[in-house]
Amino acid sequence: MRIAVIGGGPGGLYFSYLWKKRHPDAQIDLFEQNPAGATWGFGVVFSEQALEFLRADDPDTVDAIAPRMESWKNITLNLRGESVEIDGVGFSSIGRLELLTILQQRAHAVGVTPQYETLLQSLDQLTGYDLIVAADGLNSLVRRGFEGDFGTSLSYSTNKFAWYGTTKRFETLSQTFVKTDLGTFNAHHYRYSPDMSTFLVECDAATWQRYGFADKSIEQSQAICEQVFAATLGGHRLVSNKSVWRNFPWIWNERWSFRNMVLIGDALHTAHFSIGSGTRLAIEDAIALVKALEAERDVSAALNRYQADRKPIVHKLVKAARTSADWYEKFPEHMKLDLMDFGYSYITRSGRIDDIRLRAMSPAFMARYEASKRPLQQGGSRT
């Protein structure tokens, strides 16, 4: 089978590696428009069971990635100079470029040679392939060319965000919420290496307009964000890497394949960064596609199987991501809550965690939260 893979991100690299490893005689051509050492953003974050979903099928890759990751057990929320930790919510992270480098090395080891700095202008350049795997991200050439056939929908969140890095080390995944004279900001920050952290700045549309960010350069925006979060950064600077203001794009496709073309990762669906699952979803898509192709002799049947098996799982997670994003759309209102109510609102925002699960998962936080409620329950008041 001749397979063309468009996109050298985690999804495209992992599909190419996994298929070639299992089928050494297969021809896989991977096309990536950027150089091998280029990437947008800084760190990527995984939930506590990071990469464990890979261990059953591919323990060697887990063993290659896991030692390079930073891990922690709590989330820290910072509001009005106060902090609360939510225990039992573990995450791991790794630099995006470091992850790509590891996957590039593994793909090369099984005989995949990506063609970097190769920009495909038209799908006519890919005639003769049995399968075209579109792992080419938000601006997918394949998806844009056949949006009606894929049943594509595209919308945007109203909040603005800019993705920075910083040399400030944060001990946990943290959220800092700041109110200024002109509006409200939130920063998502976590370390992804011993000496670097992701620092994603978010604000509501009204704040973005009042600050005049539309007319600010990247450097001017960065300086404002450094000022807003000066206390959090503690003298450290923000680092830019194409750190322009964006609206989060919601991409969904009702049909996951058309003819011999199939979508995976961000080309297929997006999940809001507040639940940290984009890279994992892309890798899981690649695994599901490999399994479907191996289960069916016919490519068309395999692509139908891929959608049937994978779509319900992804839809459930994307639904939770939308609920989480809705909370962030209203975060200036949530900031009016007291610290413990704010923390409770935050951790239950996706609708997947109820009080019973929270007591089991985060006993220290839940004990503190319920203790903060007792004076009211006993007829007293809090001031």
C-alpha positions, 0 to 999 in steps of 0.5 A: 500500500502506498500512503501519503501523509500530509503534516509532520506534527505528532499525529502524522509522525506517529501514524507513519512510524506505527504503520511502517513499524508494523508493515516494513514493506509499505511505502509511506511518504510524509510531507511537511511544509516547515523545517524539521526543527520548527514548531509553534508554541512551547510545551504540551500537557497531558493528563495524569495517565499521560501516554499510558494509553500507548503502553499496551501497544507501544511501550518503547515509545512511552519509555522514550518520552516519559523520562523527558516529561515534567510531572505534578499532582496538583493544580494551583489557582491564584485569585486576588493574591490568594491561592488554592491547590486542588489535589489529585489532578495530575498532569505531565508535560513536555516541550512540543519540539522535544516531543516532535524530535523523539517521534522524528527519531522513531519514524526515521528508525523504522525507515520513514524519511519525512520530506521537510520544507515541502509545501503541497499546493494541490492534491493533484501532486498526490496521484497514485496513492492508495491512501492520503492521511491528512494530519495537516492541522487547522488549515488542512489542505485536504479538508479545505478542498472538500469541506462539503464532502467532509461536512465541516463546521468551523466557529470561534470562541470569543476570548482572545489568547496568546501563547508565550513561554517563560524561564520562570519555573512553576511547580504545578499547572497553575492558573492566575486570574488578574483584574486590572483597570481595563479588564480581566486576564487569565494565564495558564502556566506550567513547566515543560522542562526544568527551566522553561514553562508555557505561559498562555495569556487569555482575556475576554473580548472586551478587555482585548478591545479596551487595551487596543491589542488590535493595533499593538505589535507582538512586542507591545502586546508582550510588554503589556502581558508582562506588566499585567502578570509581573507578580506571577513572573517574578522578574522573568520575561515572556518569550515569544514564538509567533505569539499573536492574539488568536481566537480558539477555532472549533473544527468538527467534521461529520464525515471523517473520510472522502474517497481515499482521503482521511482526516486525523488530529486538528485537521479533523477536530479541535478540543479547547486547550483548557483540557489539554488533550489535543496532542493525545487526540491526534496520537489516538486518532493515528492508533485507531486508523492503523487498527482499522486499516489492519482490521479491514482488507478494503481501504473504504471499509477501513475508513468507515470502521475508523469513523464508527469506532473513534467518533463517539469517543472523540465527540464525548471529549469535544463536548466536555471541552466545549463546556470547559471553554464556556466557563472560560468565556465567562471567567470575569464573572466567576472571578467575583466568587470567593476563593473556594467557590471559585475553585469549586466552579473551576474544577467542576466546569466540564460537567464530568466531575461531581461531588462524589468523584471530587471527594475521592479525587481531591480529598484535601481540596474538598475538605477545605471547600466543605469546611468553608460552607459550614458557617452558612449551613449552621446559620452563620455568615461569612464576611 
